[in-house]
Amino acid sequence: MRLTGISAVIFSLTMIPLAAAEDYVSEKVESEARKLIEMSLESTTGYEVVESLTTEVGARLAGSEAEARGREWGVAKFKELGFKNVRVEEFKIPYWERKFEEAEIVSPFPQKLLVTALGGSVATPVEGVEGEIVRFETLQAFKDAPMDSLEGKIVFVDEYMTRTQDGSGYGVAVQKRSGAAIEAGKRGALAALIRSVGTDTHRFPHTGQMRYADGIKQVPIAALSAPDADQLQRALKRGSVKVWLALDVESPGERTSGNVIAEIPGRTDEIVVIGGHLDSWDLGTGAVDDGAGIGITVGAAKMIMDLGKKPQRTIRVVMFGAEEVGLYGAKAYAEMHKDELSKHIVGAESDFGSGRIWRFETRFGEDKLGKAAEMQKILAPLGIAPGPNTASGGPDMIPISQMGVPVVTLKQNGWDYFDLHHTPDDTFDKIDQADMAQNVAAYAAFVWMAANMDGDFRATPAANEASE
Amino acid sequence: MRLTGISAVIFSLTMIPLAAAEDYVSEKVESEARKLIEMSLESTTGYEVVESLTTEVGARLAGSEAEARGREWGVAKFKELGFKNVRVEEFKIPYWERKFEEAEIVSPFPQKLLVTALGGSVATPVEGVEGEIVRFETLQAFKDAPMDSLEGKIVFVDEYMTRTQDGSGYGVAVQKRSGAAIEAGKRGALAALIRSVGTDTHRFPHTGQMRYADGIKQVPIAALSAPDADQLQRALKRGSVKVWLALDVESPGERTSGNVIAEIPGRTDEIVVIGGHLDSWDLGTGAVDDGAGIGITVGAAKMIMDLGKKPQRTIRVVMFGAEEVGLYGAKAYAEMHKDELSKHIVGAESDFGSGRIWRFETRFGEDKLGKAAEMQKILAPLGIAPGPNTASGGPDMIPISQMGVPVVTLKQNGWDYFDLHHTPDDTFDKIDQADMAQNVAAYAAFVWMAANMDGDFRATPAANEASE
């Protein structure tokens, strides 16, 4: 059922006409959804939730005491807003924390470089490492280069990220964040530096999780801000450049993280699940990543409570823990709730900042796409276009999506998202109140429709066979 | 002769008609000036000079080894470009250097705050200081508050800076940077924090020189980035807030700084002096402040050399040292050259970034304003309007202006300047090549006219009497 990119595009083009004849959302539910949109656009609840989280907790590194305070905040916030069945589901994660990071061009032009360790990186020796820079234009160029020894050298992968509305530039650029240390390790390099995975031109290095591979030397890795990567590139145009890098990190073993869960109970045991992730990287206060997602989904559910009508299905809101460091909360949720996943009608996570939603994407059974079209029609006045049937549902939906739960992505405009993503600059002032309200409106309407429509979004076996 | 603001405006309105009848610039010089504009707009020399300085030297804190490397760079660059009489004029300055800076909200919401020590601040004790925050909306509100003891407290002056084209917001906002530590000292506070003197919303605290006053307790002072000031403000809205601040600085006494000077010799011993300042703050690489000014003035003089004609008057280009920490280079220049200041026909410093020049301001004898109008007419096609006769000439011109040397300010658009000013984000990528070329063109044309016009810009005693 996983469509390829091309077939998805073809399908999305034919989706609307196919659906036009049907009428899946009752007039009553449709009118309630429109009312929710109206209420949400006048509400500041979502915005205030982000303000509260980012101010009263601040940065929330996975597994840290701050993340634990975030869970306390989440429980209190859910209760304050009137949610039911508020609880924390704990799990363990490997903990990693940055302690110190510094870099310098040693020669020929001594000066500081602004760097940040990637999440999961090992430390350098305490005195740092010093080596000649070997630059590669892209990760692919690095992979394609002869397997010569880079002993005593520091690798610099200078790959740029493309700014896009849909965030597709990230998928390409993030491979260098995941893969550069492995390639450097294969060649025995001292350390690796990457141009930050980001689209801004400010002096903020972007952090983010990296990976090592079994049996390959673990080399320390850090990101340079874009201006520092430019500087290193300019220095290299003049000849050989030596850099000193010192990273100190702490990996003391396991720590507790957890998902904070709350509900608006419905009349059945079926579940519509939405949420965002509670953890953030340590550098900023996690406003766009992912305070916004928390604010949007909590805000939308609050609108539904304010509507004063009991939904058919239970609406569950999850603040996932430890997303940034490897989807630990998502995996724990899928494991802990595996017996009720067949009752999960649909899921959606908001984890792409606070930009306006411009497209309604689904991953439904193909015979259920008429329902997607029906929902999109209600969302259209918010400026939301129909989208393909290849939605991920957001990072924390991936495990349950892989286990068969239909998902939607209310796709946000990510044009500016990677200017802030994983930097110190991810702070509350970057959130636009009107954009937040549009997001809340779309989620509230979508959730209300999903919770009150007849039937589900899974492919029916017969219809599925017929369409294949 | 120092006009007040209002009389200057009135004067500037009447300047053009008065001047229209005269013709101070010969047709030959006018045509050469136009040729220089044409050449400059096609040249990248000024831009390349900034690239070279910011890459090959980087940050250049006054009195540091990096500033000394900057002087070596300056000498080499002047020689490479064909300037004559290249030399360094050294002087001593009190040295100050930042070592360490960190701050945290201790309670009720533990989290980091991003701060930077202001230049000249004393250190805190090594364990830092911790105290309750007392916030003042503005420096004036702080001054106006009852002289109650603030022992054990940390003062927070949360004054905003207004974004303006002409930089006038800085004059107001910078008073808090100069004055907050003195007011805090009078009341015995532990430390002082200010909202950065800046117009951006990024997580960069802005440094800059502060002052103490004799006989008043010296309290350590740091700037918060705008998002951190916002955060502290939000926390304070919820009640009492405790902050911990640790600053370490080094003030080991005197160090050497210097002005780097070069010339295009003329036929007379009269001098037209232009320049920028070579030192920068330590956080960025000093691209807009003031690599740009170095690039613009060196680039303009290079255009004149490329014209291949010997000027009447000598054109002198000065890279001033130690501007940021108290105009030491400017004062040293005035002192070392006091005997030839009567031969200084006019001076101009470029020290306001790389934005386009939009106004031609002078401080000439009132009877010489026809000459200003004539020059402005030649500059007008670059989008440069006539300005008032109250120019400062730029910070490093103040001492010689006060000693009677006429000055001009080729006023740049400073709309974005204070987004970058004194932050780590002041890097080469922020410089626009076309804007630089417009600046170089205006300087080249102005300098050529000033160096080749008959007569000077000082008030003639008789005319002066008549006009008063």
Interface residues (C-beta under 8 A of the other chain):
Chain A: E51 T54 T55 E56 V57 G58 A59 A66 R69 I105 P108 F109 P110 Q111 K112 L114 T201 H202 R203 F204 A226 P227 D230 Q231 R234 A235 R238 G284 T285 T423 P424 D425 T427 F428 D429 K430
Chain B: E51 T54 T55 E56 V57 G58 A59 A66 R69 I105 P108 F109 P110 Q111 K112 L114 T201 H202 R203 F204 A226 P227 D230 Q231 R234 A235 R238 G284 T285 T423 P424 D425 T427 F428 D429 K430
